[in-house]
Amino acid sequence: MDKHLIPTTVDDVEYIAPRLREADKQECIAATGKEPLEILKMSLLLGDITLTMTAEDGTRVGLLGVTKSPIPDAGVIWLCATDDIYQYQMTFLRRSKKVLQKLLQQYIVLHNEVDARNELHIKWLKWMGFTFIKKHENWGFEKRTFYEFVRI
Protein backbone atom coordinates (compact mmCIF):
# COMPACT_ATOMS: atom_id res chain seq x y z
CA MET A 1 0.00 0.00 0.00
CA ASP A 2 2.67 2.53 1.07
CA LYS A 3 6.16 2.09 2.48
CA HIS A 4 5.16 4.26 5.44
CA LEU A 5 2.17 2.07 6.28
CA ILE A 6 3.30 -1.24 7.66
CA PRO A 7 1.38 -4.11 9.25
CA THR A 8 0.90 -3.37 12.93
CA THR A 9 2.58 -5.46 15.60
CA VAL A 10 1.88 -5.68 19.33
CA ASP A 11 5.09 -3.67 19.84
CA ASP A 12 3.64 -0.85 17.69
CA VAL A 13 0.47 -0.82 19.80
CA GLU A 14 2.45 -0.78 23.04
CA TYR A 15 4.61 2.08 21.73
CA ILE A 16 1.76 4.25 20.45
CA ALA A 17 -0.95 3.73 23.09
CA PRO A 18 0.74 5.70 25.91
CA ARG A 19 1.76 8.45 23.45
CA LEU A 20 -1.66 9.13 21.91
CA ARG A 21 -2.86 12.66 21.32
CA GLU A 22 -4.98 13.65 24.30
CA ALA A 23 -8.09 14.01 22.09
CA ASP A 24 -7.62 10.46 20.76
CA LYS A 25 -7.17 9.08 24.26
CA GLN A 26 -10.29 10.89 25.48
CA GLU A 27 -12.27 9.57 22.51
CA CYS A 28 -11.25 5.97 23.21
CA ILE A 29 -12.30 6.24 26.84
CA ALA A 30 -15.53 8.13 26.09
CA ALA A 31 -16.59 5.53 23.52
CA THR A 32 -15.72 2.37 25.42
CA GLY A 33 -14.75 3.15 29.00
CA LYS A 34 -11.47 1.33 28.34
CA GLU A 35 -7.89 2.53 28.12
CA PRO A 36 -6.41 2.94 24.63
CA LEU A 37 -3.91 0.10 25.07
CA GLU A 38 -6.73 -2.40 25.59
CA ILE A 39 -8.78 -1.05 22.68
CA LEU A 40 -5.82 -0.98 20.29
CA LYS A 41 -4.80 -4.54 21.16
CA MET A 42 -8.37 -5.65 20.52
CA SER A 43 -8.38 -3.77 17.19
CA LEU A 44 -5.17 -5.52 16.20
CA LEU A 45 -6.67 -8.88 17.06
CA LEU A 46 -10.07 -8.35 15.43
CA GLY A 47 -9.30 -5.93 12.60
CA ASP A 48 -9.43 -6.78 8.92
CA ILE A 49 -6.68 -4.22 8.35
CA THR A 50 -4.43 -2.67 11.00
CA LEU A 51 -1.53 -0.49 9.86
CA THR A 52 1.16 1.54 11.59
CA MET A 53 1.96 4.95 10.14
CA THR A 54 5.65 5.78 10.12
CA ALA A 55 7.59 8.93 9.31
CA GLU A 56 10.54 9.08 6.90
CA ASP A 57 12.91 8.35 9.78
CA GLY A 58 10.87 5.34 10.94
CA THR A 59 9.17 7.09 13.86
CA ARG A 60 5.82 5.47 14.56
CA VAL A 61 3.25 8.25 14.54
CA GLY A 62 -0.10 6.48 14.52
CA LEU A 63 -2.29 3.52 13.82
CA LEU A 64 -5.21 3.07 11.48
CA GLY A 65 -7.46 0.23 10.61
CA VAL A 66 -10.72 -1.18 9.42
CA THR A 67 -12.84 -3.77 11.18
CA LYS A 68 -15.80 -5.65 9.80
CA SER A 69 -19.10 -3.87 9.99
CA PRO A 70 -22.50 -5.51 10.46
CA ILE A 71 -23.41 -3.73 7.21
CA PRO A 72 -22.56 -5.93 4.18
CA ASP A 73 -19.46 -4.79 2.22
CA ALA A 74 -18.76 -2.10 4.82
CA GLY A 75 -15.94 -1.47 7.22
CA VAL A 76 -15.58 0.52 10.43
CA ILE A 77 -12.61 2.80 9.85
CA TRP A 78 -10.52 4.28 12.67
CA LEU A 79 -7.31 6.23 13.18
CA CYS A 80 -5.34 7.47 16.16
CA ALA A 81 -2.03 9.26 16.35
CA THR A 82 0.67 10.54 18.64
CA ASP A 83 1.60 14.22 18.90
CA ASP A 84 4.53 13.39 16.60
CA ILE A 85 2.11 13.41 13.68
CA TYR A 86 2.15 17.22 13.78
CA GLN A 87 5.80 17.17 12.67
CA TYR A 88 4.78 15.13 9.61
CA GLN A 89 1.35 16.56 8.94
CA MET A 90 1.95 17.54 5.30
CA THR A 91 3.26 14.05 4.49
CA PHE A 92 0.32 12.51 6.35
CA LEU A 93 -2.21 14.67 4.50
CA ARG A 94 -0.65 13.92 1.10
CA ARG A 95 -0.85 10.18 1.72
CA SER A 96 -4.30 10.12 3.35
CA LYS A 97 -6.40 10.31 0.21
CA LYS A 98 -4.35 7.62 -1.56
CA VAL A 99 -4.79 5.27 1.39
CA LEU A 100 -8.51 5.98 1.51
CA GLN A 101 -8.86 5.13 -2.18
CA LYS A 102 -7.12 1.79 -1.57
CA LEU A 103 -9.45 1.03 1.35
CA LEU A 104 -12.49 1.92 -0.75
CA GLN A 105 -11.41 -0.75 -3.25
CA GLN A 106 -11.96 -3.32 -0.49
CA TYR A 107 -15.07 -1.82 1.12
CA ILE A 108 -18.03 -0.14 -0.55
CA VAL A 109 -18.80 1.82 2.61
CA LEU A 110 -16.52 3.05 5.39
CA HIS A 111 -18.12 4.45 8.54
CA ASN A 112 -17.71 5.12 12.25
CA GLU A 113 -18.41 7.71 14.95
CA VAL A 114 -16.15 10.52 16.14
CA ASP A 115 -16.16 12.34 19.47
CA ALA A 116 -17.55 15.85 18.93
CA ARG A 117 -14.64 17.20 21.02
CA ASN A 118 -12.06 15.78 18.58
CA GLU A 119 -12.04 18.85 16.34
CA LEU A 120 -8.90 17.88 14.44
CA HIS A 121 -10.37 14.52 13.40
CA ILE A 122 -13.64 16.14 12.36
CA LYS A 123 -11.77 18.65 10.19
CA TRP A 124 -9.66 15.86 8.65
CA LEU A 125 -12.72 13.66 8.00
CA LYS A 126 -14.46 16.51 6.18
CA TRP A 127 -11.32 17.16 4.13
CA MET A 128 -11.23 13.44 3.27
CA GLY A 129 -14.76 13.60 1.89
CA PHE A 130 -16.65 11.82 4.65
CA THR A 131 -20.24 12.86 5.22
CA PHE A 132 -21.61 13.39 8.70
CA ILE A 133 -25.01 11.72 8.82
CA LYS A 134 -26.15 11.77 12.44
CA LYS A 135 -25.47 13.45 15.75
CA HIS A 136 -25.67 11.11 18.76
CA GLU A 137 -26.18 13.15 21.93
CA ASN A 138 -25.57 10.36 24.47
CA TRP A 139 -23.27 7.90 22.73
CA GLY A 140 -20.76 5.47 24.13
CA PHE A 141 -19.65 4.68 27.65
CA GLU A 142 -19.52 8.31 28.80
CA LYS A 143 -22.76 9.28 26.98
CA ARG A 144 -21.05 12.11 25.12
CA THR A 145 -21.89 13.72 21.79
CA PHE A 146 -20.50 11.79 18.84
CA TYR A 147 -21.02 12.30 15.12
CA GLU A 148 -21.64 9.36 12.82
CA PHE A 149 -19.81 9.64 9.49
CA VAL A 150 -19.72 7.66 6.24
CA ARG A 151 -17.89 7.48 2.94
CA ILE A 152 -19.31 5.53 0.01
PESUL-V588900 format. One record per residue. N is the residue number from 1. RES is the residue in one letter. PSI is psi in whole degrees, -180 to 180 (* if undefined). Layout:
N;RES;PSI  N;RES;PSI
This chain:
1;M;-53  2;D;138  3;K;-15  4;H;13  5;L;109  6;I;154  7;P;135  8;T;141  9;T;168  10;V;-38  11;D;-40  12;D;-45  13;V;-46  14;E;-28  15;Y;-46  16;I;-40  17;A;-49  18;P;-8  19;R;7  20;L;149  21;R;144  22;E;-40  23;A;-37  24;D;-41  25;K;-47  26;Q;-39  27;E;-43  28;C;-48  29;I;-43  30;A;-39  31;A;-40  32;T;-20  33;G;6  34;K;156  35;E;150  36;P;-38  37;L;-45  38;E;-44  39;I;-44  40;L;-37  41;K;-40  42;M;-40  43;S;-38  44;L;-42  45;L;-42  46;L;-12  47;G;146  48;D;-43  49;I;129  50;T;120  51;L;148  52;T;130  53;M;130  54;T;152  55;A;175  56;E;-36  57;D;5  58;G;-4  59;T;130  60;R;121  61;V;-10  62;G;176  63;L;149  64;L;158  65;G;175  66;V;132  67;T;159  68;K;143  69;S;154  70;P;-15  71;I;129  72;P;139  73;D;21  74;A;156  75;G;150  76;V;111  77;I;146  78;W;159  79;L;143  80;C;153  81;A;163  82;T;171  83;D;-19  84;D;-22  85;I;-26  86;Y;-31  87;Q;-22  88;Y;25  89;Q;-36  90;M;-43  91;T;-45  92;F;-48  93;L;-41  94;R;-38  95;R;-24  96;S;-49  97;K;-35  98;K;-43  99;V;-43  100;L;-42  101;Q;-38  102;K;-43  103;L;-37  104;L;-13  105;Q;-22  106;Q;-22  107;Y;135  108;I;-36  109;V;136  110;L;135  111;H;166  112;N;-169  113;E;150  114;V;140  115;D;129  116;A;-22  117;R;-16  118;N;72  119;E;-38  120;L;-44  121;H;-40  122;I;-45  123;K;-44  124;W;-43  125;L;-42  126;K;-44  127;W;-33  128;M;-5  129;G;13  130;F;150  131;T;133  132;F;122  133;I;-16  134;K;143  135;K;124  136;H;112  137;E;-35  138;N;66  139;W;149  140;G;-175  141;F;-44  142;E;2  143;K;48  144;R;173  145;T;125  146;F;152  147;Y;132  148;E;134  149;F;159  150;V;151  151;R;125  152;I;*
